[in-house]
Amino acid sequence: MSSSEKVRASHILIKHQGSRRKSSWKDPDGRLISATTREEAVSQLQALRRDILAGDASFEDLATQHSHCSSAKRGGDLGPFGRGQMQKPFEEATFALKVGEISDIVDTDSGVHIIKRTA
């Protein structure tokens, strides 16, 4: 795998008490985030992931509604990125996916994510 290889991914981020920044476009003063445990954030994400895998909802629609990342406006799309540009667990999970696959829960300093590799 060359170091110049890029992937493209979308994600859904749910922040929680342990997140580095406890505010988001959805929760500007961080009140909900500060009241959310990691376990609650994980179970929210697992429910979203089940809906996506069952075909009940699209990844992009759920990202727009639920993700705490500003990429929610773009259906969770982060654009192309290479190694060393994202937090390590996020990068490793994304590079391990095949295009079109959705990750299990990934923990970073930002919160918990599910990631869909798009290219």
N, C-alpha and C positions, 0 to 999 in steps of 0.2 A: 504494500500500500504506500503510494508516494506521499510525501509530506504536503504536497500541494493539492491533494485530493480534497474536494469540497462535498459536503452533503447539504441537503436542504430539508428543513423540518418545520413542523408546526407543533405547538404544545398547548396544554391546558395547565395552568399553574394555580394551585390553591395554597394560599399563605396560611400560616398558623402562628401560635405563640412563640415558636422557636425560630421564626423567619427573621432574617437579618433586618429587613425593612418592613415595619408593620403597618404599611399603608399601601393603597393602590387606587386606581381610578374608580374601583367599585366601592371602596371604603376609605375615603380620603383621611379621616381622622383615626383610622385603625381600630375602631371600637370592636367590630366583629372579628377581625383578625386576632386581636389580643385575647378574645374570648374563645377562640377555636383551638382545640388541642390537635396535635399531630394525628392522633387516631381518628378524630372527626374529619379532618381534612382528607385523610386516606380513604375513609369510607365514602365520602362525597365523590372522590375521584373514581373509586371502584364502581360506584353506581353509574357514573357517566360512561366509563369504559364499557360496562355491560350493555348499556343502551346503544353505544356505537357498534359494538361487535354483533349485537342482535339485529342491527339494521333499523332500529327505532329512531335514530337521530344521526345527523352527520357530525363528524368531528368538528368541522368548521362552525356549524351552528352552535354547538355546545361550547366551543372555545369563546365565541362572541358573547354568549350569555354568562358564562361562569368563570372564565380565566381572569386571574388578578394581574396578568401581564398586559402592558399597553398593546402587545401584539393581538389582543382580543379583537381590536378594530379590523384586523386583517384575517380573521378566522384562525388566529393563533400562529400565522406564518411568521417565521423568524428570518426568512431569506436564506441564501447560501452562506455556509461558514466552514472554515477549515479547523484543523486541530489547534488547540491553544487559545481559541476565541471564546469558549464557553467554560463554565465550571466543569471540572474533570468528570464527575459522575454523569452529568448531562451529555457531555461529549462522548464518553465511552458507550453509553446506552444508545445514542443516535447512530454512531458508526457501526454498532453491532446489529442494527435493524436492517431488514431488506426494505426496498422502496415499497410503500403501501402498508407496512406493518406498524402496529401500535405497541408501544412498550408497556411493561408492567409499571408499577409505581417507582419513580426515581426521586430520591431525596437529594436536595442541594441546600445551600445556605439560604436560598430564596424561598423555599417551601417544598411542596411535593408536586410532582408533574406526571402527566402521561405525555408521551411524545409520539408523533406520527412522522415517519421519514417520508418525504415527498419526492426527493431526487438524490 
